[in-house]
Amino acid sequence: MPMIALFVALTAGLVGCGGAGIGGSPPHVYSDGNAMVAEALKGISEISADDLRAKLEEEEMFLLIDLRDSEEYWEECIDGAFNIPRGVLEFRIGDKRFWDDEGMYVPEKDEEIIVYCENGKAGALAAQTLMMLGYGNVQSLYGGWVVWKFGPEALDAVEAEPETGGCG
C-alpha cells in the first residue's frame, strides 16, 4: 500500500507541473513549425538582401551570424559571417570562450545583430530567441541564404520543397 501512495503522489506531482510554462502559464501550442515562424515574424525585424549588401559595402559595424550547419557554412557563406548553428545559438551567443576562439568579444545587448539561415524560417525564430535573451537590435535576413544567393524568386521553389531538416 505505501508503494501505491508513493506512485500516486509522484504522478500527481509530475502531472501538476507538466503544463507550466513561463511564469506558471501554460506554453503556447502551435499547429506546426510554420505557425511558430508566422508568430515570430510579427515581433521581429527583417532586412532585405539589398539592404544587407549596402551595409556590407558601406562597411557598417554589425555582427552577422550564419545559423546553418557548419558544413553549409564552410561550403559558402556571406563574407564576414560567424557560424553559430541554430541549435546552439542560445548557448554560444553569450559564451566568452566561444567568442575568444573566434577572436572576438561577447556581443553587447544593444549591438546590431543580423542572422540568416537557409530560407529565413530559422532566422526568424533565432531573431526572436535573441530578443528574448535581451538583444534589442536584431534582424533576420528575409529569405535567408536562398534569397541572398539566388534572389527572391528562388524562395518560391524552396517553399514548395518538403522540409528535410537542418536550418529550416
C-alpha positions as CSV (number, residue, x, y, z in Angstrom):
1,M,0.0,0.0,0.0
2,P,2.8,2.6,0.8
3,M,4.2,1.9,-2.7
4,I,0.9,2.8,-4.4
5,A,0.6,6.0,-2.3
6,L,4.2,7.0,-3.4
7,F,3.3,6.3,-7.1
8,V,0.1,8.4,-6.9
9,A,2.0,11.3,-5.2
10,L,4.8,11.3,-7.8
11,T,2.3,11.0,-10.7
12,A,0.2,13.9,-9.3
13,G,3.4,16.0,-8.9
14,L,4.5,15.3,-12.5
15,V,1.1,16.0,-14.0
16,G,0.6,19.1,-11.9
17,C,3.9,20.6,-13.2
18,G,3.7,19.3,-16.7
19,G,1.8,22.2,-18.3
20,A,3.6,25.1,-16.6
21,G,5.3,27.5,-19.0
22,I,6.9,30.8,-18.3
23,G,5.6,32.4,-15.1
24,G,3.4,29.3,-14.5
25,S,1.3,29.9,-17.6
26,P,0.8,27.1,-20.0
27,P,3.1,27.4,-23.0
28,H,1.6,28.5,-26.3
29,V,0.9,25.5,-28.6
30,Y,1.4,25.8,-32.3
31,S,0.0,23.6,-35.0
32,D,3.4,23.3,-36.7
33,G,6.7,25.0,-37.2
34,N,5.4,27.3,-39.9
35,A,2.8,28.6,-37.4
36,M,5.7,29.3,-35.0
37,V,7.6,31.2,-37.7
38,A,4.5,33.2,-38.6
39,E,4.1,34.3,-35.0
40,A,7.8,35.1,-34.7
41,L,7.7,37.3,-37.8
42,K,5.1,39.5,-36.1
43,G,7.7,40.5,-33.4
44,I,11.0,40.8,-35.3
45,S,12.5,42.9,-38.0
46,E,13.7,41.6,-41.3
47,I,16.4,43.0,-43.6
48,S,16.4,42.6,-47.3
49,A,19.3,41.1,-49.2
50,D,19.8,44.5,-51.0
51,D,19.9,46.4,-47.7
52,L,22.4,43.9,-46.2
53,R,24.6,44.2,-49.3
54,A,24.5,48.0,-48.8
55,K,25.5,47.7,-45.2
56,L,28.4,45.4,-46.2
57,E,29.5,47.8,-48.9
58,E,29.4,50.8,-46.5
59,E,31.4,48.6,-44.1
60,E,28.9,49.3,-41.3
61,M,29.6,47.7,-38.0
62,F,27.3,44.8,-37.1
63,L,27.5,41.1,-36.2
64,L,26.5,38.7,-38.9
65,I,25.6,35.2,-37.8
66,D,25.1,32.2,-40.2
67,L,22.7,29.8,-38.5
68,R,23.2,27.0,-41.0
69,D,25.1,23.7,-40.3
70,S,28.8,24.1,-40.2
71,E,29.2,22.1,-43.5
72,E,26.9,24.5,-45.3
73,Y,28.7,27.5,-43.8
74,W,32.2,26.2,-44.9
75,E,30.9,25.4,-48.3
76,E,29.8,29.0,-48.9
77,C,28.7,31.9,-46.7
78,I,28.3,35.7,-46.7
79,D,31.7,37.3,-46.1
80,G,32.2,38.3,-42.5
81,A,29.6,35.9,-41.1
82,F,30.3,33.9,-37.9
83,N,28.8,30.4,-37.9
84,I,26.6,29.6,-34.9
85,P,24.2,26.7,-35.9
86,R,20.6,27.4,-34.8
87,G,20.6,24.5,-32.4
88,V,23.3,26.0,-30.2
89,L,22.7,29.8,-30.6
90,E,21.2,30.3,-27.1
91,F,24.3,28.7,-25.6
92,R,27.1,30.3,-27.7
93,I,25.9,33.9,-28.1
94,G,27.0,34.9,-24.6
95,D,29.8,32.3,-24.2
96,K,33.1,34.1,-23.7
97,R,35.1,31.0,-24.6
98,F,33.3,30.7,-28.0
99,W,34.0,34.3,-28.9
100,D,37.6,34.2,-27.6
101,D,38.1,31.2,-30.0
102,E,36.7,33.4,-32.8
103,G,39.0,36.3,-31.9
104,M,36.0,38.4,-31.0
105,Y,34.3,39.8,-27.9
106,V,31.0,38.7,-26.5
107,P,28.3,40.8,-28.2
108,E,26.8,43.6,-26.2
109,K,23.0,43.5,-25.7
110,D,22.5,46.7,-27.8
111,E,24.8,45.6,-30.6
112,E,23.3,45.3,-34.1
113,I,23.0,41.6,-35.0
114,I,21.8,40.1,-38.3
115,V,21.1,36.4,-38.6
116,Y,20.4,34.2,-41.6
117,C,19.7,30.6,-42.3
118,E,18.7,28.7,-45.4
119,N,15.3,30.2,-46.2
120,G,14.5,32.7,-43.4
121,K,12.4,30.4,-41.2
122,A,15.0,29.5,-38.6
123,G,16.4,33.0,-38.9
124,A,13.0,34.4,-37.7
125,L,13.0,32.0,-34.7
126,A,16.6,32.9,-33.9
127,A,15.9,36.6,-34.0
128,Q,13.0,36.1,-31.7
129,T,15.2,34.0,-29.4
130,L,17.9,36.6,-29.3
131,M,15.4,39.3,-28.4
132,M,14.1,37.0,-25.6
133,L,17.8,36.9,-24.4
134,G,17.9,40.7,-24.2
135,Y,19.5,41.6,-27.5
136,G,17.5,44.6,-28.7
137,N,18.9,45.3,-32.1
138,V,18.3,42.1,-34.1
139,Q,17.2,41.5,-37.7
140,S,16.7,38.4,-39.8
141,L,17.7,38.2,-43.4
142,Y,14.5,37.9,-45.4
143,G,14.5,34.6,-47.3
144,G,17.9,33.7,-45.9
145,W,20.7,32.2,-48.0
146,V,18.4,31.3,-50.8
147,V,17.4,34.9,-51.4
148,W,20.9,36.2,-50.8
149,K,22.4,33.8,-53.4
150,F,19.6,33.3,-56.0
151,G,17.1,36.2,-55.5
152,P,13.6,36.4,-54.1
153,E,12.1,34.3,-56.9
154,A,14.1,31.3,-55.7
155,L,12.2,31.3,-52.4
156,D,9.0,30.1,-54.1
157,A,10.8,27.0,-55.3
158,V,12.3,26.3,-51.9
159,E,8.9,26.8,-50.2
160,A,7.4,24.0,-52.5
161,E,10.0,21.5,-51.3
162,P,9.4,19.4,-48.2
163,E,11.5,20.1,-45.1
164,T,14.4,17.8,-44.8
165,G,16.0,19.0,-41.5
166,G,18.9,21.4,-40.9
167,C,18.4,25.1,-40.7
168,G,14.8,25.2,-41.7
